[in-house]
Amino acid sequence: MHLATTARKLPPTDFAEEPQIITVFVRNVSRIVILYLMFASAQADSINGARLVDACETALASGFTHTEGMVCHWYVTPCDCYHDDDVPEVCLPADAVEETLARTVIKGIRQDPELLQKPAVVAANTVLSELYPCNR
């Protein structure tokens, strides 16, 4: 039997669609690369206690809006989901007030100059764990 007679004919290719497929692929790869770079730079630029104090002071003045408000909120209302031996555990009461927590963290970091250079999560949790320890 001859190969030419048994081979199936492939349908004609619509070459107009190929550039669109390539464009979509390039866009998706670009998005992945951008997200990776954003995550990597966020990890490399993690803030310390001094920057957290600045962010929380700005957040208090602006009503916890903008980036500073989100940063302060993130650190002064820690979830009970981050378990690292270097980070003290904090168990906040259900009625904890964000503004009060921010003022407490600012005051506590200023009172302990070593916390100014520690990572923000360590600084905030060190201060908060003294008032809100986890009794497990």
Buried (B, 14 or more C-beta within 10 A) or exposed (E): EEEEEEEEEEEEEEEEEEEEEEEEEEEEEEEEEEEEEEEEEEEEEEBBBBBBBBBBBBBBEEEBEEEBBEBBBBBBBBEEEEEEEEBBBBEBEEEBEBBEBBBBBBEBBBEBEEBBEBBBBBBBBBBBBEEBEEEE
